[in-house]
């Protein structure tokens, strides 16, 4: 019988800050975390609750860690943890993860005061009211699901299954708030790969659409009694879907 091993990572701070209010860089060597470095002291999200995962971006050969909080986006130096820039404009309860397109960071919130901002990298300080905001919009935005990039287009979906596609460089809409074949509850982020978009729903269906100037539905795959909240993933050419109760591997390999 194979034994089950549970590993727990315990982190302690000596400066009195709560760990859920700090940004930590963990360096892993072999199978162990050898050291903890680049601790950003101070509050990372003083503006309210958020669930958005940080993203590491690269500009002019240097890495930054971009963190959405309620109402603001902030960029931190990857090596030192020092804050480089910040800009207000997001709404509350940020959940979608930011993405990078060329020299832009695209950050989104979909709850109260929804907003999508394209922020130019390479700036410092408070960017509010400057031309560092390349473009913005506030319609049809995701509350839960993160957006995806494919061939210079940004795709995102609302919690009720309305899909929008915009040009990532300019924000120009390609199409806006187009409904999937029927009304769905959506929590999972879409997957964009090989010219296709995969939308996992809470209502048994995984909808496949062709990426492009229109939302062309290629297939609706029903997995009876399954509800999908986790985002789909691809590994070694296989598609993995995790429902509330099962993990599915979809493959054409014999």
N, C-alpha and C positions, 0 to 999 in steps of 0.2 A: 504494500500500500504506500502510495506516495504521500509524504508528509507535507503539510501545508505550513509555510513560513510567512509570518507577518512581520513586516519591517515598519517601524515608525520613526519618523524624523522629529526630534524635539529641539526646538530653538528657544533660547533664552536671551533676553536683552538685559543689560545692566544700566540702561539710562532711563528706565521707567516708562518707555513707550510700549504700547500694545503692539504685538506682532502684526495684527491685521491693519495697522496704520503705518507700516513701514515697507519699503521696497528693498528686497534682498537679492544679491547675486550669489548663487551657490556654485562652486566649482567642483566638478566631479572628476575624480581620477580612478580609473578601473571601476570597481563596484562600490566605491565608498566616496562619500563627500568629505574631501580632505580639509577644506577650510571654507569659511564664510567670509566673503569680502564685499566691498563696495556697498556698504550699508548707507542708505539715504536717511539721515536723521531728520526728524520732523514728520509732520503729517503729510501723507501722500494724497489723501482724499478728505480734506477738511470741509468740503462743500456738501457732503451728504452721502447717502448710500450709493454704491455702484458695484457692478459685477463684471465689468469689461476686463478681459485679460490684457496684460501689456503686450506690446509688439516691439521687436527689435528692428530698426530700420538703419539703412546706411546712406550717408550723404557725404560727398567729397572725401570718400575714403575713411570716414569715421562713423562709428556706430552710435546710435541713440536709442534709448528706451522711451517709447511713447506710451503714456498712461492716460486713459480717459477717466475723469471723475464726474460727479454730478456738476454740471454747468461749465466745467473747464477741461481743456486738454493741456497736458504738460509734457515737455521733452527733457530727458535727463541724459547726461554724458554716460556712456556705457562703462568707461573705465573708472571714473571718479564718483559717479552718482550725483554730481552737481547739476542743479536745474539750469537748463539753457534757455528755455522759453515757456510761455504759457499763453493761452488765449481763452477767453470766456465765449460762451455762445451755445453750448449744449444744454439740453434739458435735464431733468432729474432721472435717476435710476438708469444710468447708462449700462447697457448689456452688450450690444454689438462690439466686436473687436475692431480696432482700427486696421486699415490696410495701407500699404505704400504703393503708389504708382509713380514711377520716375522720381521727380523731386517733390512730389506731393504726398502728404498724409491725409487720408480720407477718414474722418471721424464722424460717428453717427449716434444720435439718441432718438428714441421713438416714443418716449412717455410724455409727460407734460412739457410743453414748449419743444416739440421735436425739432431736430436740426441735423443737417448733414453739411460739414465744412471740409473744403479742400484747402489744406494749410501748406504753404511753401516752406520747405526745409531750408536751412542756412541762415535763419534769422535768430535774433537773441532778444531777451526781455519780454515785455508785455506786448503781444501782437494785436491786441484789440484795436479795431479801427484803422488798421494799416492794410497795405496791399499784399500782405502775407496771406490773406484770405483770397485765394484765387477765384473761388465760386462757392455758392451755398444754395441750399434748398430746404424746404420744410414740408413737403407733401409725400405721402405714401411710404414713409420710412419704416424700417424694421424696429420693433420694440425688443424682440428677443434674439432673432436670428442675425448672425453676422453677414455682411455683404461678401460677395466673391468677385474677383477680377478674371476676365478672360478676353484676350485680344483687344485690350484697351477699353473695354466696356465694363462698367460696374453694375452688377445685378443684385437686387435685394427684394425681400418679400415681407409683407406684413403678417401679423399673427392670424389674420383671416384669409390668407392665401392670395393677396394681390401682389403681382410681380411688376417691378419697375426696372428699366435698363437705361442708364445714362452714359454719355461719353465721359470717361474718367478724367480727361484732360480739361474739358471745358464745362462739364455739368449739363451739356445740352441733352435733353431727353430723347431717347430713341423710341421708347414707348413707356407709358405710365399706368400703373395700377390695373394691369390686365389680370383678370381672374383665371385661376386654374380651372380645370373642367367642372368643378363644383366648389362650394364653400368648404374650406378646411380649417382646422386648428393647426397652427404651425408654431413649433418651438425650435426645431432643428435648423441649423444653417444649411443652405444649399451647397451642393458640390458641383464644381465646374471643371470638366475634363473632356478632352477629345471632341470639342465642339458641342458638348451636351451639358444640360443642367439637370441635376437630380434633386427633387424636392421630397423629403420624407415628411409624412404628416402624422398627426395623432389619430387619424381616422382610417387606419388599415392600409392606405394607399401610399405607394412611392411613384411619383409622377416624373416622367422623363420628357424633357423638352429640348428642342434644337436651339442652340444659341444663335442669335442673329438679329436682324432688324425687326422681326416679329416673334411673338411667343408661339411657336409651332409645337404642339403636343405630339410626341412620338409614341408614347405608351403610358398606360396607367396600370401599374402592377399592384394587385391586391393581395395582401398577406392577412388572412382572416384572423380576427381577434387580436391584432397587433397594433400597438400605439408607439410611435417613434418620437422621442424627444432628443436623443443623442444624434449628432450630425453624422452623415455617412462618411466613410473613409475608403481609400484605395491603397492596396499594398500588393506588389508583385502581380499587377494586372487583375487582381480580384477586388470585388466590391464587398465591403463589410457594412452591415446594417445592424444596429443594436436597438431592439425594442425595450419596453419595460420588463419583458420576461425572457427574451431570447436574443441570441447573437446569430446572425445569418451571414454566411459566406456565399457570394454569388460568383460563379466562375464558369468559363467555357472550356476549361482544361479537362482533358479526359484522364 
